Amino acid sequence: MASADLRRLWKLHQIDVAIQGIRNRATHLDVGKKTAAEIESLTNQLATNPYKLFHAEQLDLELQQSSLDDKVRKFESELYSGKIVNPREVDGYQKELAILKKQKGDIDEKLLEIWEQMPPLKELADKLDATLAAKKKELVETQRKAQQVKAELEADFKKRSAERPILAKEQNPGLLAKYEAIRKTHDGIGMAEVVKKRQCGACGTLLPERTLQGCLDDRTMTCETCHRILYYTEGVV
Ligand SMILES: [Zn+2]
């Protein structure tokens, strides 16, 4: 069994590992950045999709078409009402009607072109709309979850941070100083457990016999590769 000093230090180390874990989780917490970027891209795609422009033009042309239809009907009913008998007047009406019908023909042609292009554009716009709506929903859910996890992490961090100084006071000062120095240069992790097959639990190095013997002799040993203080439990060494 490891010395009492090492066992106490191991408890402190476990708190440090937990704090480090909380920091890592907070750093990598999914707050929906990727989804927000996807939403921006979809919004841009929708803005530049010609469906809306074509649709506006279609409505405009349909309105013109209907107004021309009314005019043609009006001219025709007047022309054939029997009230217009003067040949010059009849000629004038017929010329006007021809102009109106030509205009209507042009609009009909344009509308046909638009109607042909509309279905695939509408299908794409609808698809983008649906994806955008789903992504917006996803973002709300991700942000809600992130808030929840953040609150949990903060509470855990507070608890561990309060426990740490109490445990630090109980440590052998020399050993604690060594541990803190290692932590500074080793991503906050200053200890490693000797795991089965006689490996350093942090870096996986196979520990030499003299290191293992040192552990058994209750001396403070470090891993030759990652330099962390080694902790061991009975039966492993
Ligand atoms: Zn190691």
Boltz pocket constraint, residues with backbone or C-beta under 6 A from the ligand:
constraints:
  - pocket:
      binder: B
      contacts: [[A, 192], [A, 200], [A, 201], [A, 202], [A, 203], [A, 204], [A, 205], [A, 223], [A, 224], [A, 225], [A, 226], [A, 227], [A, 228]]
      max_distance: 6.0
